[in-house]
Amino acid sequence: MQAQSGNEAIRYEADEDCPLPIAISVGLQGVLFAIAPLVLVVAITARAGGQGESYLTWTVFAALIIAGGLTALQASRVWRLGAGHILIMGVTPNFVAVSALALAAGGPALLASLVVAASLFYLALATWLPILRRILTPAVSGTMLMLLAATILPIALDRVQEVPDSAPAAAGPTVALVTLVVVTVLALRASGIWRLWSPLIGIGVGCVVAALFGAYEAQRVLDAPWAGIPDGGFPGFDLSFGAGFWALLPVFVVITLVGAIKNIGDCVAMQQASRRRPRVTDFRVVQGSLNTNGLGILLSGVAGAPPTTVFSSTSVSLASLTGVASRRVGWILGAVLVVLAFFPKVTAVLLTIPSPVMGAYLLTAIALLFVGGVRTVVQDGLDSQKVLVVGIAFSLGAGIDQQTIFADLLGGAWGPLLDNGMLIGAIAAILMTAFLSLTSPRLGGRLQVTLDVASLPEIDAFVRRVASRIGWNDASTQRLCSAAEETLITLTQAAEDRAPDDPPRLIVVARPDRGAVELEFMAVFDEENIEDRIAYLSEESEGVDEGEISLRLLRHYASSVHHQQYHGLDVVTVQVRGSA
């Protein structure tokens, strides 16, 4: 378990204050990369939902303010809100299809009710993240991302044919094809800053081609005021809770939870991209990011806008290319987005982008979304069980999404609901994963004790019983007992500053794992990460204290040690391999 090599390209880490001119420069670059996709996704959603100009301009205004304010909050740590990292917020493509359905079925009021309801589930997931970690696995989230991409695809293709009546019939496909080719070529061959600019360059080329076909309408830019607040406002909530609400709510919840799982990966990636020296993921930071995302979804619902969450790839790319990950950049970036909301002329330039160009842009986003789902599944490791879970869930979801099986059988509101591929795929993946988790053998059950050295005899007896049941020899049994003992000592030393009349609880679970035993220690307290301390032990240090001795012994006995920290709960997983 040697420390990994550092990322020397990072000039300013998240906790370091970079000079103000550098922070402003990087922040403005982030604004350029964030504002175009934000406005485009809002425009695609509004037009697919059959909404007019008044709703579109109001939603863009509200989305910019929400995204800007919460980008600044993500760069902070306020109670359990914020990640303390540059995490650019915006309206993501995940909700395009279902938001368009809500707008078409009941207008902004129905969308507002559904988004607010979905935000409560998102916030609940952030709170229950430690409990759900064995159910909402990477295999589940990766499958849902793949299905999400398949669900959005028809909307992108529909945009290709949306051109003015005066334009020739070939205008839409030609404009979309040129845009897609330019974006793809640049993404495949360009490097550095040019690769990050490839979507904007492709959009610009697509607009030029559209103008040549007479499919570009610049009058919106000329008519838009330079500054001001658009007409419109809070659309109100649809509190009738009719069939449309209940038919769409499960789909909103599924996509919200899938987005939350993806956002976990976003925050993990940004933590690693913001540090010179790799460290173990702090899941308390992840929970802070998720809470902020949940707040963004809630505020979006109040505004009657599509949900606002993190732009993952933009955030990581910005830090990687500039070498600046200071949270000061996040504050500046957020402030600029809020200010731009009051200048309609700027957003009008983006709203004039023709629909075929938007469709081509959405196709590239869908491609990245699908591949991101595949990568999530593969990185978690594929065995025969996971292959079956992913294959069945995706096949069911993709197949049913194109059919009317349940609508023909049940009719009414519930039939079309069950014909939704995202919902059926999610239910299938979660049920199969829950079945695997519930039926996986727990050797000796689970042990609950007090986090204290006095509990060592109970833990030792529990571990020996586990080793006996799988037929381990004396050497393997002793190694397992020693690893359990050193883990207990290390956790006990980390909890020494707690009040003696309030000792933490410790739950120990043992699971077999292909010639090894996985011991899971769950303790209720928040302290320094054990995995980090093991990774960066100094072999040459002269003054070795008692705590470091326990860490060295634990590293010796265990084949792997993983420590996940959440608010109120620490989970240490120790794997010990048996010997012949």
SESEVEX-160271 format. One record per residue (C-alpha): residue number from 0; x, y, z. Coordinates in pm, 1 decimal. Layout:
N
NUM;X;Y;Z
...
//
This chain:
580
0;0.0;0.0;0.0
1;247.6;260.5;-114.5
2;157.2;621.0;-161.7
3;71.2;704.3;-516.6
4;261.8;960.6;-716.4
5;129.4;1312.6;-695.9
6;-32.5;1538.7;-951.8
7;228.2;1812.1;-988.4
8;20.8;1990.1;-1256.9
9;-201.4;2135.3;-982.8
10;-60.4;2478.2;-896.7
11;-327.9;2572.6;-641.9
12;-523.3;2314.2;-444.6
13;-878.9;2369.4;-324.2
14;-771.2;2502.5;17.6
15;-505.6;2736.4;-124.4
16;-573.4;3099.8;-214.3
17;-447.7;3170.8;-564.1
18;-381.2;3533.3;-674.5
19;-698.5;3721.5;-762.2
20;-605.8;3787.7;-1129.3
21;-548.7;3415.3;-1186.1
22;-874.7;3327.5;-1010.5
23;-1067.6;3576.6;-1225.8
24;-906.9;3445.7;-1544.9
25;-985.7;3081.0;-1467.0
26;-1333.0;3171.0;-1342.4
27;-1417.9;3346.0;-1670.6
28;-1297.9;3041.6;-1864.3
29;-1532.2;2828.1;-1654.9
30;-1822.3;3062.8;-1730.6
31;-1762.0;3030.7;-2105.3
32;-1766.0;2651.8;-2080.8
33;-2072.4;2638.6;-1851.5
34;-2316.2;2895.7;-1986.7
35;-2364.2;2749.0;-2335.7
36;-2471.2;2397.3;-2227.7
37;-2690.2;2543.0;-1951.3
38;-2885.4;2766.0;-2189.6
39;-2898.9;2499.6;-2462.1
40;-3044.5;2231.6;-2234.5
41;-3308.0;2473.0;-2102.1
42;-3401.0;2571.9;-2458.0
43;-3422.9;2210.2;-2576.3
44;-3643.0;2118.3;-2279.5
45;-3876.2;2417.1;-2318.3
46;-3922.3;2368.2;-2691.7
47;-3972.6;1992.2;-2660.5
48;-4236.5;2065.2;-2394.8
49;-4422.0;2307.5;-2621.1
50;-4355.8;2619.2;-2411.2
51;-4343.4;2976.7;-2540.7
52;-4084.8;3256.0;-2530.2
53;-4201.5;3395.4;-2196.9
54;-4135.6;3067.3;-2015.3
55;-3804.9;3017.4;-2196.1
56;-3657.0;3356.0;-2105.2
57;-3775.6;3327.6;-1743.6
58;-3633.4;2977.4;-1704.4
59;-3293.2;3076.3;-1841.3
60;-3287.1;3372.7;-1600.2
61;-3379.6;3153.9;-1301.3
62;-3140.8;2873.7;-1401.3
63;-2843.6;3111.8;-1424.1
64;-2912.2;3257.8;-1080.0
65;-2959.1;2916.1;-920.1
66;-2652.9;2770.0;-1093.6
67;-2436.4;3069.0;-1003.8
68;-2540.5;3083.4;-639.9
69;-2494.5;2712.1;-585.9
70;-2162.3;2699.7;-772.4
71;-2037.1;2950.2;-515.3
72;-2190.5;2740.9;-236.3
73;-2023.4;2424.2;-368.8
74;-1688.5;2601.1;-334.5
75;-1765.8;2663.4;33.2
76;-1826.5;2441.8;336.3
77;-2132.4;2569.8;524.0
78;-2263.2;2320.5;781.0
79;-2339.6;2012.9;566.8
80;-2366.3;2208.0;242.1
81;-2093.8;2248.8;-18.3
82;-1793.5;2039.7;-116.2
83;-1519.4;2299.2;-83.3
84;-1424.9;2236.4;-448.5
85;-1492.8;2390.2;-790.4
86;-1812.4;2212.2;-892.3
87;-1989.5;2402.2;-1169.8
88;-2367.8;2374.1;-1147.4
89;-2607.5;2379.0;-1440.3
90;-2913.6;2225.3;-1602.9
91;-2796.3;1883.0;-1719.3
92;-2934.3;1671.5;-2008.3
93;-3048.1;1394.5;-1770.1
94;-3390.0;1548.2;-1714.4
95;-3462.3;1664.6;-2070.2
96;-3700.8;1385.1;-2167.7
97;-3903.7;1364.0;-1847.9
98;-3915.8;1744.4;-1799.3
99;-4045.8;1784.2;-2155.5
100;-4317.3;1527.3;-2079.8
101;-4418.3;1715.6;-1765.7
102;-4433.5;2049.4;-1948.7
103;-4641.8;1897.3;-2226.4
104;-4878.9;1725.8;-1980.8
105;-4937.5;2003.1;-1728.2
106;-4714.9;2300.7;-1799.2
107;-4464.2;2466.4;-1561.9
108;-4689.1;2412.9;-1256.5
109;-4679.0;2034.4;-1295.8
110;-4303.7;2043.4;-1358.6
111;-4257.3;2252.5;-1043.8
112;-4448.5;2002.6;-828.5
113;-4259.8;1704.7;-968.9
114;-3915.3;1862.3;-933.5
115;-3979.0;1968.7;-572.6
116;-4102.0;1617.5;-487.3
117;-3797.0;1464.4;-656.8
118;-3562.5;1694.7;-462.2
119;-3684.8;1542.6;-135.2
120;-3576.3;1198.1;-254.0
121;-3237.9;1339.6;-359.4
122;-3181.6;1495.3;-16.2
123;-3290.3;1170.7;149.2
124;-3032.0;978.3;-55.5
125;-2757.2;1215.1;61.5
126;-2859.7;1144.8;421.8
127;-2897.4;767.5;377.4
128;-2590.0;725.4;156.8
129;-2409.0;494.8;405.0
130;-2713.9;267.9;430.0
131;-2776.8;245.5;55.2
132;-2414.7;198.0;-51.3
133;-2459.2;-180.5;-102.8
134;-2777.9;-140.0;-311.3
135;-2709.8;165.4;-529.7
136;-2387.2;16.5;-663.8
137;-2181.6;130.4;-965.0
138;-2338.9;-153.4;-1166.4
139;-2686.1;-11.6;-1097.0
140;-2590.4;350.7;-1164.3
141;-2397.5;261.6;-1479.9
142;-2694.3;70.4;-1620.6
143;-2926.6;362.2;-1547.2
144;-2693.6;606.5;-1722.2
145;-2695.3;384.8;-2031.4
146;-3076.3;367.8;-2024.8
147;-3096.4;742.9;-1969.1
148;-2895.1;801.8;-2285.6
149;-3129.7;572.4;-2479.6
150;-3431.2;763.1;-2344.8
151;-3301.3;1107.1;-2448.5
152;-3196.8;998.5;-2798.7
153;-3540.6;1047.0;-2965.5
154;-3555.9;1408.5;-2840.0
155;-3218.9;1486.8;-2997.9
156;-3327.4;1336.0;-3329.5
157;-3655.9;1530.1;-3323.8
158;-3464.9;1859.0;-3299.4
159;-3285.6;1785.4;-3628.3
160;-3602.5;1842.8;-3832.9
161;-3702.0;2170.1;-3661.5
162;-3620.3;2443.6;-3917.3
163;-3815.7;2743.6;-4047.6
164;-4067.5;2672.3;-4323.8
165;-3866.3;2889.7;-4560.2
166;-3556.0;2670.4;-4525.2
167;-3500.7;2374.9;-4762.8
168;-3585.0;2023.9;-4640.9
169;-3218.7;1921.5;-4630.6
170;-3122.9;2211.9;-4401.9
171;-3186.0;2033.3;-4071.6
172;-2994.9;1709.7;-4135.2
173;-2710.3;1895.7;-4308.9
174;-2664.5;2147.6;-4025.9
175;-2679.3;1872.8;-3762.6
176;-2430.9;1655.8;-3953.4
177;-2178.2;1938.1;-3999.1
178;-2204.1;2030.3;-3630.1
179;-2159.7;1670.5;-3521.3
180;-1861.7;1613.0;-3752.7
181;-1678.8;1926.4;-3634.7
182;-1736.8;1846.7;-3266.6
183;-1632.1;1484.5;-3312.4
184;-1316.5;1558.2;-3513.2
185;-1200.8;1817.6;-3261.3
186;-1282.2;1592.8;-2966.9
187;-1089.9;1304.0;-3124.3
188;-781.5;1489.6;-3244.7
189;-755.8;1819.7;-3060.8
190;-568.3;1840.3;-2732.3
191;-547.6;2070.7;-2433.4
192;-763.9;2379.6;-2439.2
193;-882.7;2315.0;-2795.0
194;-1048.0;1991.0;-2691.3
195;-1238.4;2171.4;-2417.9
196;-1351.4;2431.8;-2671.5
197;-1467.1;2171.1;-2926.8
198;-1841.2;2186.2;-2840.3
199;-1848.9;2566.6;-2868.7
200;-1652.7;2562.7;-3196.6
201;-1888.5;2300.4;-3338.9
202;-2191.3;2505.5;-3233.6
203;-2042.8;2813.9;-3400.8
204;-1976.6;2629.1;-3728.2
205;-2327.4;2482.8;-3716.8
206;-2478.2;2830.1;-3678.7
207;-2283.4;2955.5;-3981.0
208;-2409.2;2664.2;-4194.2
209;-2764.1;2724.6;-4070.2
210;-2736.0;3090.4;-4171.6
211;-2631.5;2984.7;-4523.1
212;-2950.8;2777.7;-4546.2
213;-3163.1;3060.4;-4407.9
214;-3232.6;2865.3;-4088.6
215;-3075.8;3114.3;-3845.9
216;-3306.4;3376.2;-3692.3
217;-3103.9;3661.8;-3547.3
218;-3400.6;3885.1;-3469.2
219;-3416.8;3755.9;-3109.3
220;-3073.2;3903.3;-3038.5
221;-3170.5;4239.5;-3185.8
222;-3496.9;4251.5;-2988.1
223;-3350.3;4146.2;-2653.5
224;-3277.4;4427.3;-2404.6
225;-2923.1;4476.1;-2281.6
226;-3020.6;4447.7;-1915.3
227;-3328.9;4371.0;-1711.9
228;-3545.5;4102.9;-1553.0
229;-3771.9;3895.8;-1781.4
230;-4146.8;3886.8;-1742.4
231;-4293.0;3586.5;-1567.4
232;-4198.2;3434.2;-1237.5
233;-4299.0;3154.5;-1004.4
234;-4553.9;2945.8;-1197.7
235;-4715.4;2800.3;-885.7
236;-4755.7;2434.2;-798.4
237;-4999.6;2185.6;-940.6
238;-5148.6;2055.8;-615.2
239;-5427.3;1857.6;-776.0
240;-5201.4;1550.4;-773.1
241;-5380.6;1403.5;-1068.8
242;-5298.0;1104.3;-1283.4
243;-5026.5;1297.3;-1468.7
244;-4840.7;1370.8;-1144.2
245;-4846.4;1011.1;-1020.2
246;-4760.2;874.7;-1363.4
247;-4446.3;1089.7;-1391.7
248;-4331.7;1098.4;-1027.6
249;-4167.4;751.5;-1024.5
250;-3972.5;834.9;-1339.2
251;-3858.5;1167.3;-1189.8
252;-3748.9;987.7;-872.2
253;-3555.4;721.9;-1064.6
254;-3372.6;978.6;-1279.0
255;-3305.3;1191.9;-970.2
256;-3151.9;898.2;-783.2
257;-2950.2;794.6;-1089.4
258;-2826.6;1152.2;-1115.4
259;-2732.9;1144.9;-747.4
260;-2524.7;831.6;-797.1
261;-2352.4;994.2;-1093.5
262;-2293.0;1308.0;-886.1
263;-2114.9;1094.0;-627.4
264;-1866.9;997.7;-898.1
265;-1844.8;1362.2;-1007.2
266;-1744.4;1475.9;-659.6
267;-1498.6;1188.7;-616.2
268;-1333.4;1275.8;-949.2
269;-1309.6;1643.5;-855.6
270;-1153.6;1562.9;-518.1
271;-877.2;1367.7;-689.6
272;-829.9;1628.4;-964.7
273;-788.4;1904.3;-703.5
274;-495.6;1753.5;-512.6
275;-124.0;1718.4;-573.8
276;-101.1;1415.2;-346.5
277;-374.9;1152.3;-394.0
278;-590.4;1090.7;-90.2
279;-880.5;864.9;-6.4
280;-1222.9;1003.2;-95.4
281;-1387.7;1190.4;190.9
282;-1754.3;1094.7;168.1
283;-1847.3;1376.7;404.4
284;-1744.8;1610.2;122.2
285;-1953.9;1398.9;-116.0
286;-2254.9;1432.3;113.9
287;-2204.0;1809.2;127.3
288;-2201.3;1820.2;-251.9
289;-2513.6;1604.0;-274.4
290;-2696.6;1823.7;-24.6
291;-2616.5;2126.8;-238.2
292;-2734.5;1946.5;-550.9
293;-3056.7;1859.6;-371.8
294;-3101.7;2225.3;-280.1
295;-3045.3;2314.9;-645.7
296;-3318.8;2074.0;-755.4
297;-3553.3;2215.9;-491.4
298;-3492.1;2576.8;-599.6
299;-3533.7;2477.8;-964.2
300;-3873.4;2333.7;-878.4
301;-3977.7;2652.9;-704.1
302;-3878.3;2845.4;-1017.4
303;-4060.0;2598.6;-1243.4
304;-3734.0;2514.9;-1422.5
305;-3563.8;2182.9;-1508.6
306;-3340.2;2054.3;-1224.8
307;-2994.4;2201.4;-1166.1
308;-2704.6;1974.7;-1064.4
309;-2327.1;1945.5;-1118.0
310;-2149.6;1968.4;-1456.4
311;-1889.1;1702.8;-1382.6
312;-1669.6;1691.9;-1690.8
313;-1643.9;2071.0;-1715.5
314;-1530.2;2105.3;-1354.2
315;-1260.4;1836.6;-1377.7
316;-1139.3;1957.8;-1717.7
317;-1109.3;2317.1;-1597.6
318;-892.7;2219.6;-1299.4
319;-682.0;1976.2;-1501.7
320;-609.3;2215.4;-1789.6
321;-540.9;2528.5;-1583.7
322;-380.7;2364.2;-1279.7
323;-600.1;2584.9;-1058.8
324;-842.2;2412.3;-821.1
325;-870.2;2691.5;-563.1
326;-1221.0;2740.6;-429.1
327;-1179.6;3113.1;-494.2
328;-1236.9;3028.1;-863.3
329;-1572.0;2874.4;-773.6
330;-1683.2;3190.6;-592.8
331;-1590.4;3411.5;-888.3
332;-1744.9;3175.1;-1141.7
333;-2072.1;3163.6;-949.2
334;-2087.2;3540.2;-910.6
335;-2035.8;3596.5;-1284.5
336;-2316.8;3352.9;-1373.0
337;-2555.0;3541.1;-1144.2
338;-2457.8;3874.4;-1296.8
339;-2503.0;3743.8;-1652.0
340;-2862.7;3647.6;-1568.8
341;-2949.0;4018.8;-1567.8
342;-2814.2;4073.2;-1920.9
343;-3068.8;3910.7;-2159.1
344;-2870.4;4014.8;-2466.9
345;-2597.7;3763.6;-2374.4
346;-2834.1;3471.3;-2326.6
347;-3032.2;3570.6;-2639.4
348;-2722.7;3496.7;-2849.0
349;-2732.2;3138.8;-2723.3
350;-3109.9;3106.2;-2756.5
351;-3089.5;3185.0;-3128.8
352;-2889.9;2866.2;-3189.7
353;-3097.1;2662.6;-3440.7
354;-3266.8;2341.4;-3323.7
355;-3059.5;2112.0;-3554.1
356;-2742.2;2246.7;-3389.4
357;-2894.6;2184.7;-3046.1
358;-2986.9;1832.5;-3152.2
359;-2630.7;1760.3;-3266.6
360;-2493.3;1899.2;-2939.2
361;-2735.3;1679.5;-2744.5
362;-2619.1;1375.7;-2945.0
363;-2261.9;1430.1;-2825.3
364;-2385.7;1463.1;-2467.4
365;-2584.3;1139.8;-2506.5
366;-2276.0;960.3;-2637.4
367;-2070.1;1070.7;-2337.8
368;-2354.5;977.8;-2103.0
369;-2379.2;625.4;-2246.7
370;-2003.5;567.7;-2240.0
371;-1991.4;707.6;-1886.5
372;-2242.4;442.8;-1786.9
373;-2034.0;168.5;-1948.3
374;-1719.1;298.3;-1777.8
375;-1893.6;307.4;-1439.5
376;-1997.4;-56.2;-1474.6
377;-1656.1;-177.4;-1596.1
378;-1448.7;12.7;-1339.5
379;-1637.1;-157.8;-1057.5
380;-1527.1;-494.4;-1194.9
381;-1744.1;-738.6;-1385.1
382;-1817.9;-1089.4;-1265.5
383;-2088.5;-1324.2;-1391.8
384;-2344.0;-1186.1;-1145.4
385;-2292.2;-821.1;-1238.0
386;-2294.3;-904.3;-1608.8
387;-2636.0;-1064.7;-1564.3
388;-2771.8;-771.7;-1360.6
389;-2654.6;-513.6;-1614.9
390;-2760.4;-718.2;-1917.5
391;-3112.5;-801.3;-1796.7
392;-3184.3;-450.5;-1660.1
393;-3067.1;-275.5;-1977.2
394;-3245.2;-521.1;-2207.3
395;-3573.1;-484.6;-2018.7
396;-3548.9;-106.7;-2003.9
397;-3447.7;-51.0;-2365.6
398;-3699.0;-303.3;-2494.9
399;-4003.5;-192.3;-2296.4
400;-3934.7;174.4;-2369.7
401;-4030.4;109.4;-2732.8
402;-4343.2;-94.4;-2655.0
403;-4695.9;-41.5;-2517.6
404;-4725.9;-374.2;-2336.9
405;-4859.3;-245.6;-2004.5
406;-5067.9;27.2;-2167.5
407;-5247.7;-241.2;-2367.8
408;-5293.2;-462.4;-2060.8
409;-5380.2;-206.9;-1793.4
410;-5473.9;112.1;-1977.3
411;-5534.3;431.2;-1781.0
412;-5248.7;619.0;-1615.1
413;-5056.7;320.6;-1478.2
414;-5016.9;139.5;-1809.0
415;-4805.9;409.9;-1979.3
416;-4609.0;452.1;-1656.0
417;-4496.6;89.1;-1654.2
418;-4400.3;115.7;-2021.0
419;-4124.0;359.1;-1920.4
420;-3787.4;193.9;-1981.1
421;-3601.2;393.6;-1717.1
422;-3843.5;286.9;-1444.3
423;-3851.9;-81.9;-1539.8
424;-3474.1;-96.6;-1583.9
425;-3413.6;71.1;-1247.7
426;-3656.4;-159.3;-1066.8
427;-3496.5;-466.3;-1224.0
428;-3138.6;-359.0;-1142.2
429;-3218.5;-257.5;-783.4
430;-3419.4;-573.3;-708.8
431;-3146.5;-801.7;-844.2
432;-2873.7;-613.3;-654.2
433;-3079.4;-618.7;-333.4
434;-3133.9;-993.0;-378.7
435;-2757.7;-1049.8;-414.4
436;-2685.9;-839.0;-106.8
437;-2950.2;-1008.4;107.2
438;-2850.4;-1361.4;3.8
439;-2471.3;-1315.7;27.8
440;-2345.8;-1527.1;318.8
441;-2253.2;-1349.0;638.2
442;-2026.6;-1579.9;831.8
443;-2132.5;-1572.1;1194.8
444;-2389.8;-1299.4;1131.8
445;-2298.6;-961.0;1277.0
446;-2156.3;-849.8;1608.2
447;-2246.6;-526.0;1786.5
448;-2020.6;-405.8;2067.0
449;-1888.9;-87.2;2221.9
450;-1591.5;74.5;2050.4
451;-1352.0;-0.4;2331.9
452;-1046.8;-223.5;2386.8
453;-1255.8;-415.0;2641.7
454;-1460.3;-551.0;2348.7
455;-1156.2;-732.7;2206.9
456;-1242.9;-1077.9;2353.6
457;-1590.1;-1068.3;2191.3
458;-1446.6;-963.5;1855.6
459;-1172.8;-1228.1;1877.9
460;-1429.1;-1501.1;1949.4
461;-1646.7;-1378.7;1661.5
462;-1356.0;-1379.3;1416.4
463;-1233.2;-1723.5;1524.5
464;-1584.2;-1861.4;1475.8
465;-1582.7;-1718.7;1121.4
466;-1243.5;-1876.3;1041.0
467;-1356.3;-2210.8;1179.1
468;-1668.6;-2219.6;962.5
469;-1467.1;-2183.0;640.1
470;-1198.5;-2428.5;751.5
471;-901.5;-2192.1;775.2
472;-577.8;-2320.6;927.6
473;-420.0;-2178.7;1243.2
474;-190.3;-1934.5;1059.0
475;-474.8;-1783.2;855.9
476;-700.5;-1766.9;1160.5
477;-435.1;-1586.6;1362.6
478;-375.1;-1337.5;1081.2
479;-749.5;-1263.4;1066.2
480;-766.4;-1216.4;1443.8
481;-462.1;-989.8;1441.1
482;-607.7;-772.4;1164.5
483;-934.1;-738.8;1360.0
484;-742.8;-648.8;1676.8
485;-531.4;-378.4;1510.1
486;-838.6;-230.3;1339.7
487;-1014.9;-209.2;1677.2
488;-711.5;-46.3;1841.0
489;-676.2;208.1;1560.1
490;-1044.9;302.1;1573.4
491;-1035.2;320.9;1952.8
492;-740.0;560.6;1946.0
493;-923.1;780.6;1694.5
494;-1221.8;802.5;1932.7
495;-1024.0;885.9;2249.0
496;-1137.6;1249.1;2256.7
497;-1504.8;1154.4;2283.9
498;-1685.6;1178.6;2614.5
499;-1626.2;861.0;2821.0
500;-1998.3;833.8;2901.8
501;-2083.6;828.2;2527.4
502;-1872.3;546.7;2373.1
503;-1935.3;489.3;2002.2
504;-2106.6;173.0;1883.8
505;-1912.6;-69.9;1667.4
506;-2077.2;-319.3;1429.8
507;-1864.7;-596.4;1277.9
508;-1980.1;-800.5;976.0
509;-1783.8;-1084.8;810.3
510;-1829.4;-1191.7;446.0
511;-1642.6;-1455.5;239.3
512;-1472.1;-1323.4;-74.0
513;-1301.2;-1583.5;-299.4
514;-1037.0;-1726.6;-69.0
515;-1048.4;-1428.2;165.0
516;-1264.1;-1284.3;442.8
517;-1389.9;-928.1;433.9
518;-1439.8;-774.1;777.5
519;-1651.7;-460.1;783.8
520;-1622.9;-234.9;1091.1
521;-1890.7;35.4;1121.1
522;-1825.2;298.2;1389.4
523;-2035.6;602.4;1468.3
524;-1787.5;892.9;1474.5
525;-1597.8;1128.3;1241.2
526;-1219.1;1141.2;1251.4
527;-904.4;1118.8;1036.3
528;-905.7;865.3;754.5
529;-722.5;543.6;844.1
530;-662.6;445.4;481.0
531;-479.8;773.1;417.1
532;-264.6;726.2;723.7
533;-167.6;375.0;612.9
534;-86.7;488.4;258.9
535;152.3;759.2;377.7
536;326.0;590.6;668.7
537;690.2;691.6;682.3
538;902.1;379.8;690.9
539;1205.9;575.7;808.1
540;1047.7;777.8;1088.9
541;1232.4;752.2;1418.3
542;968.7;856.3;1667.5
543;696.9;599.3;1604.9
544;399.2;638.0;1837.3
545;162.3;364.9;1948.7
546;-102.3;459.7;1693.3
547;141.2;426.1;1405.2
548;251.0;84.1;1530.7
549;-110.6;-37.7;1503.8
550;-136.9;100.1;1152.5
551;185.2;-75.0;1049.1
552;63.8;-405.0;1191.1
553;-273.8;-365.6;1020.2
554;-98.5;-303.1;688.8
555;104.3;-619.2;746.4
556;-187.0;-851.2;827.9
557;-448.2;-722.4;579.0
558;-431.9;-751.8;200.6
559;-641.9;-435.9;165.4
560;-788.0;-166.5;391.0
561;-1058.0;79.8;282.1
562;-1199.5;356.2;499.4
563;-1515.4;544.4;398.3
564;-1614.0;842.4;611.4
565;-1968.8;977.4;621.0
566;-2137.7;1226.5;850.0
567;-2195.5;1027.2;1167.9
568;-2056.4;694.6;1039.7
569;-1716.8;548.5;952.2
570;-1690.6;221.4;758.1
571;-1353.6;38.2;761.2
572;-1335.6;-267.8;534.3
573;-1041.3;-503.0;594.9
574;-972.7;-797.4;363.7
575;-754.2;-1084.2;483.4
576;-651.8;-1369.4;253.1
577;-618.1;-1725.1;374.6
578;-309.7;-1939.2;317.6
579;-275.1;-2304.6;232.4
//
